[in-house]
Amino acid sequence: MKYISLPPAIGQRRLSFYLAMEEYVARETHEEAFFIWQVEPSVIFGRNQSIENEVNTSYCRQHGIQMYRRKSGGGCVYADMGNLMLSYVSKEENVNMAFYTFMNMILLTLRKMGIDAVSTSHNDVLIDGRKVSGSACYHLQGRSIVHSTLLYDTQMENMVSAITPGEEKLQRKGIQSVRQRITLLRDHCQLSLPETKDLIRTTLCNGEMLLTMEDTKKIELIETSYLKNEFIHLIS
């Protein structure tokens, strides 16, 4: 499987760029492909979710947290530079089989790190009964795109407050409740975040595909569809 790399000059991009990058790779290449990305504080919600019901928009605006909709289903998640976002572009037509392959890839990597992780029927990955990764998937013609968040570390207050509308007193209780249900990879391994990224890449990929500046321009064109107000707010 090829690891997809961007030109060094591209630098850090917003979350919508990487969603568009998944689409571009799926439509324009014939490879099984994988890449890892990180973003500044953002929330990303599923294709059928209402932003008003799932996101504390006022908190996000006050704290500079960006808000995006993806084209896969599933729930609302928070991401920041302490998370690893994983993207897998599969040649598998069957979404369930793509999920199965991807889950095994994550488990293989974690077990290589000496971590006894398991997957669930909801496509989550658990360590000691606590969630460390969640995934979602959608289908394009001839391809399946699976993306996942892997919690290495994160700003817990932002995670709870950005995706859980409610009064301040409920937010405080929410942090403790969420912390009891999730775990952070940093607490189960000796690897730094960059070392973890390197291990994932070398475990899963046996080659590299370097995109060009022309490729990135085409990705930016796809990205515009994710930034339209009618897409984010499901305005018909």
C-alpha positions, -999 to 999 in steps of 0.1 A, spaced: 0 0 0 13 35 -9 17 63 16 4 96 1 26 126 8 21 162 0 48 186 -13 67 201 17 58 236 6 21 229 13 24 232 50 -5 228 75 -40 228 60 -75 229 75 -96 198 79 -116 203 47 -84 200 26 -77 165 39 -113 154 32 -109 166 -3 -75 149 -6 -92 116 2 -116 121 -26 -89 132 -50 -68 101 -43 -98 78 -46 -108 93 -80 -75 99 -96 -53 70 -85 -56 32 -87 -35 24 -56 -45 12 -22 -35 44 -3 -31 57 32 -20 89 48 -19 105 83 -28 141 90 -33 165 119 -54 197 122 -58 227 144 -88 224 168 -118 213 147 -151 194 150 -163 172 122 -198 158 120 -215 132 99 -233 137 66 -268 134 80 -263 153 113 -276 187 122 -248 211 132 -273 228 156 -280 195 174 -244 181 175 -221 211 179 -218 238 205 -214 264 178 -211 294 202 -183 276 222 -165 268 189 -166 304 177 -154 317 210 -124 293 211 -115 294 174 -126 258 168 -135 252 131 -166 232 121 -169 209 91 -192 183 77 -179 151 61 -195 128 36 -194 97 57 -219 89 84 -213 84 121 -211 108 150 -195 142 157 -158 141 168 -133 167 179 -97 168 165 -66 188 174 -29 185 169 -28 158 196 -49 135 175 -38 115 145 -63 114 117 -59 83 95 -72 80 59 -74 47 40 -85 46 4 -95 10 -5 -102 -7 -38 -129 -27 -20 -164 -20 -32 -179 -36 -1 -178 -10 27 -180 -36 54 -150 -54 40 -131 -21 38 -139 -14 75 -128 -49 84 -95 -45 67 -89 -11 82 -98 -22 117 -72 -51 114 -46 -26 102 -51 -4 133 -51 -35 156 -19 -48 140 -1 -15 146 -12 -12 182 -3 -47 190 31 -41 174 34 -13 200 27 -39 227 -9 -27 233 -37 -53 236 -65 -35 217 -98 -49 204 -123 -36 178 -161 -34 183 -191 -39 160 -194 -1 159 -159 2 143 -143 16 174 -110 4 189 -108 -1 226 -79 -4 251 -89 -18 284 -125 -12 275 -120 25 267 -123 40 232 -90 52 216 -102 53 180 -134 57 160 -139 53 123 -164 61 95 -166 51 58 -183 61 26 -183 47 -9 -173 62 -42 -176 43 -75 -151 15 -73 -136 27 -41 -142 30 -3 -128 57 19 -123 49 56 -112 76 80 -104 75 116 -93 95 146 -67 80 169 -65 97 203 -28 101 211 -35 132 233 -61 159 232 -75 190 249 -102 173 269 -122 204 278 -124 214 241 -135 178 232 -164 179 256 -174 215 253 -173 217 215 -195 187 208 -218 187 238 -242 216 240 -253 224 275 -248 246 305 -214 251 320 -221 229 350 -230 200 328 -197 205 308 -177 201 340 -194 168 348 -191 158 311 -153 160 311 -151 134 339 -177 112 322 -160 113 288 -126 107 304 -140 75 319 -151 63 285 -120 71 264 -83 66 268 -52 83 253 -26 63 234 2 82 252 -8 65 285 -2 30 270 31 34 251 66 48 253 65 63 218 63 101 211 36 113 187 61 116 158 74 81 166 39 68 166 32 83 132 64 67 118 55 33 132 20 34 117 34 44 83 62 18 82 39 -10 94 11 -4 69 29 11 38 56 -2 15 60 27 -8 53 64 -13 33 85 -38 43 121 -37 16 145 -49 26 175 -70 16 211 -67 -8 206 -96 -24 178 -76 -29 201 -46 -46 227 -68 -71 201 -79 -76 191 -42 -83 227 -34 -110 228 -61 -127 198 -45 -123 214 -11 -145 243 -20 -175 219 -19 -169 212 17 -168 249 26 -201 259 10 -227 271 36 -254 249 21 -233 218 25 -223 225 61 -258 235 72 -277 211 48 -295 239 31 -316 227 1 
